Amino acid sequence: MKLFHRALLISASLLAFSLSAAPAAAADKPLEVIVFPGGFNWPIFVAENKGFFADEGIAVNVTPTPDSKYQMVNFIDEKFDIAMTAMDNVVAYAEGQGAAPTKADPDIFAFMGSDNGFLRLVSVPEVKTVADLKGKSVGVDALTTGYAFVLREMLERGGLNPAEFEYVQAGGVMKRFEALMQKSFAATLLISPFEAAAQRDGFNILANGSEALGAYQGVVAAARRDWAKDNGDKLVSYIKAYQSALNWLYDPANKDEAIQILLKSVPNMKEPVAQASYTILLDDKLGFYKKPSIDEKGVETVLALRSKYAEPKKELGEPTRYYDTQYLDRALGAR
C-alpha cells in the first residue's frame, strides 16, 4: 500500500484520540458520540477546537466505529448517546430489519441531518464501467443496511442484475478502502474524500450517488427517543454547536485554519487529503448541509430503496416516522 493510502488509513483509525478525553465544558457527563471515522466529521472537529461545544455548555467524546453493526448495536443498547450514521441504518433498526440483534428496543430517530452521503462508486483500475463489474465482487458494509441498497440501485441502473455480481461484506468505509486498494474486490462505495486517494493511483470513479439518485439523506445524527426526552437541552446544544461549526467552515476566510484543524484532529493526515476534503466536503451545492436539517425528499429516497430491496418485504411508515425536528427547531429557531 502506498504511503498516501497508509496515511489516510492511519488518520481515520486514530480519530478516537483527537476528541476523546476532552476536558469537560460542564460538570455534567459528556455526550458520547459514535461516528464512522473520516474527514466528514469536520464540523465536530471544528466545534471542539473553536470552543463551540464549550460555548453551549457541553463536552463531547467521540468514538470511531469499525462498521455499522458495532455502531448501531452499541448505540441502541445505550453505550452511546448519539450516533452519526446513515439514515438507512435508523430506518432499518427502527423497523427490526437491522443487520445485528440488539438487547434494547430500537426506538430511535434522526434529529439532525448532515449531508447527502458523499457516496462514490469506485473501482479497481481494470474496471472502467459499471458493465465491467459483471461476474465480479463488490464490497459492502452490511448486506441489508447502510448503503448496500444504494450500491445495488447504482449497479442495476448501470445494467447489472443481482445475479451478475457478488457482494462481499467488508466493514466500514476505512476497511473497504483498504480492501479495495488491495484489490480484494472490484469495486465499492466510498465516502469522500477516500475516493480522491484512490483516484490518484488510477482507481476509477464509476458513479456519483447524488447524480445517480438525486435527493438522498446520507448521514444523520440519531438518538434514542427515551434518552432524548430526558436530555433535550443537550441535543439542542449539540445542534447549535454543530451549526456554529458549519458557519465557520463555510467562511472562506477560515480555509487555512480549517485545514490545519483537520490535519491536527486526524493524526497523520497529509496535506493533499486535507485539500481534497475542503474542495469536496465544502462544495457550495454538494457539500455539508449549510443548515443541518433533515431532507424529507432524501428520506423518501431512502425509504423507496429499502422498500424495493429489503427482505422480507415490509410496509414502511411515512418519512416523519423516522425523524423528529423539534430539537432542530428549538436550536435553529433560537439563533
N, C-alpha and C positions, 0 to 999 in steps of 0.2 A: 504494500500500500504506500502510495506516495506521501511525502511529508505534508502536503496541503491537506490531504484527506485525514491523515493521522491527527493533525492539529484540530480539524473540525470535530472529530470524534472525541478527542480528549476534552475539548472545550465543552461539548454537550454533557459528557459524563461527569464533569466537575461542577455542573450548575449548582448542585446542592450546597457547595461550600461558599458560593457567592452571597447567599442570602440567609443561610441557616445561622442560628445562634446570634441573630441581630439583637442589639440592646433593646429592651422593651421600651416603647414610646409611652406606655402607660402601665400602671400597676397591674392591669388586667392581663389575663392569659393571651398570648399572641394567637393570631389566626394561623391555623395550619392549612397550607395550600399545597395541593399536589398537581404537578404540571408535566407535560411532555417536554423534555429538555430541548432547548434551541433558542435562536435569536428572536423567535416570535414571542418570547417573554419580556421583550424590551421594555414595554410600559411598566412592568413590575420592577425591573432593574432601576429605571428612572425614578419611580415613586420612592424607592428605598434610598437611592443615592442623593436625590434632591430634597429629601425630607418630607415628601407629600404624605406618606403614611403617618409619620410623626405629627405632621400638622393636623391630621384628622384624629389624633389620639389613639392610634392603633399600631401594633407591631405585627409583622408577618414573617413566618417561617415557611420557606419553600422547599419542597422535596420533589426530585425528578422521579418519574416512573419508568420502568423498563418496557411496559406495554399497557394496553387498555384494561386487561383483566385485573392486573395488580392495582391499577388506579381505581377502577370502579368498585371493586370488592372492598378495598380498604376505606374508600370514601363512604360507601353506603353503610359499612359496619363501624363507622364513627371514629376511625383513626384520624381522619382529616375533616376539616370544616368545609372547605371549598375545593372543587375540582375544576381546573381549567381543562376542558375536554371537548370532544366533538359533540355537536348537538345530537347526532345519531346515537351516541352512547347513552345520552339522557333518555331518549325515547325507548331505546332497546331495553334498558334495565327497568324503566318505569312500567313497561309492558310485559315484564317477565320473559323477555327474549334475549337477555344478556348472555355473553359467552361464558360466564362462570357463575356458580351459585353464590348467594350471599346469605349471611345469618339474619340480618335485619331486613325488614320490609323496605324495598327500594322506592320509598315515597320521596322522589327527588324532582327538582325542576331547575330550569335555567333562569337566572335573574339578570344576566348581562351578556351582551354579545361582543365579540372581539373582531372577527374577520370572516372572510368567505372561504377560509380553509387553506389558501395559498397552495393549492394542490397541483402538482405537475406529474404527468406520466413520463417516466424516464426509463430509457432502455440502454442496454449494452451497445457498444459501437457497431456491432454487426447487424443490429436490428434497426432498420431505417424507417419503417412504417408500422402501424398497428397490424396490418395484414401479415407482416413478417413474424408476428408472435404466434402464428398458427403452429400447433404442435409443441409449443414451449411452455415454460412455467413462469408465473408471475408471483411476486411476494406480496403478502398482506399482513396486517397486524393480527386481527382476529377474523375468522371466516364469516361471522354473522353480525359484526358490529363495526363501528368506526367508519372507515372509508372503503370497505370491501365492496359495497354496493355502488359507490361512485366509480370505482375501478371497473366493475362489471359493466356498468352502463356505458362507460367510455369505450370499452373494448367492443361491445355489441354495436355501438354506433360506428365503430371502425370496421364492422363487417364480420366480427368473430362471434360464434355462439359458444356457450359454456363447454361444449364437448370438444372444442378445438384448442383449449388451453388448460393448464393445470394450476391451481392455487397452491402456494407454499406458505405456510404460516411462519412468519419470520420476526414477529415482535414489533416494537415501536419504531419510529422513524429513524432513530440513530442506528438500531440494529439492521433495519432494512437497507439503509445507506451503505453500511459496511459490507453487508452480504452482496449488494449489487456491485460494489467496487471489486469484489472477489469473483463476480460472475456466477454466484450461486444460483441465480435465476436470471431470466432475460429482461425483466422489467418490473417496476414497482411504482407506486405513488409516493412521491417525496413532498415534503413541506419546505417552502422557501426558508433559508437560502441554500438548502442542501443541493438543489439541482444546479446551482451555479458552480459548485465544486465539481460535480460530475461532468458538466458540460466542458469545463476546462481541459479534461482529459479525453475528450472525444465521445463521451456518452451523449445520447440524443434525447431531446425533449420532444416527445411524440404528440402530446396534447396538454392543454391548459384547462383545469377544471372549470374556471369561471367562463371561459369561452365555450366549453362544451355543454355546460349545464345552465348557464345564466345565473339567476339568483340562487344562492346556496348558503345556508347558515353553517359555517365551519365551527370554529372554537367558540365556546360559551363559558361563562362562569356558572357553576351549578352548586346548589346547596340542598340539604335535606329540609323538608317543609317544617318539621317539628323544631329543628335547631334554628331555622330562620325566624320562627315566631318568637323565640326567646332571645335572639341576637340580631334583631332587625337593625338596630343602630349601628352595629359593626358592619353589616352588609352595606348600609348607606355610606359609611365612612370609607369602606373599601372602594366602592364605585366612585366616590368623589376624588379619592386619591388617584385612581386609575385615569379618570378624566383629566385631572391636572397633568398627569404624565403625558397623555396624548397631546394635550395642548402644547406642552413644552417640546415634545418630539417634533411636532409639525411646524414649529417655528424655525425657518431656515437659519436664523442667527445662531441656533444651538447645534448645528450639524456637527461641528468638530468635537464639541464636548459630548454630544450624544454618542458618537463613535468611540470616544475614549471610555465612556461609561460601559458600552458594550464590551470593549476589549478588557476592561477591568473586571467586569462582572462574570465574564465567561473565560476563565483562565486558559491560556494557550491559543485563543482565537487569534488568527492572523489578520493583518490589515485588509487583504483582498476580500476575505469573507465579510468583514465588517462593512466595507464599502458596498459590496453587493447587497448586504442586508438593508442598508439605508436606501438604496435605489428601489428595491423590490418591496420591502415592508412599509415604506413610507410613500409609495406611489400615490399621487393625489386622488386617483379613482379606484385603484385596486388594492391599496394598502390597508392598514388597520382602519376600522371604522373611526371616523373622527369623533363621533359620539357612540359610546358602547351600547347601542340599542340592539334589540332583537329584530332581525329581518324576517317579518312574517312570511313573505313570499319565499324566502330562503328556507324557512322551516317547512313550508308546504312542499318544497322540492325534496327535503329530507324524508318527509312522510311518504311522498309518492314513490321514492326509490325503495323504502322499507316495505311498503305495501306490495310493490312489484316483485321483490326478490326474496324477502324473508320467508322462512319456513319454520313452523306451519303458518299458513296464511291467517292473518288476523286483522279484523277491522280496527283501525286506529282512530283516536279521537281527533277533535279539532285542534289546530295548532296551539291555541291558547291553553290547552290541557297540559302542555309540557313546559310552559314558561309563565312567569308572573312578573309583571313590570312595576309592581307597587314600590319596590325598593329603589328601582331605577328612577321612577317618577319623583320619589322623595329626594333622591340625591341630585338629580339634574334640575328639578324644579326649584330647589333651594339656592341654586347658584345665581 
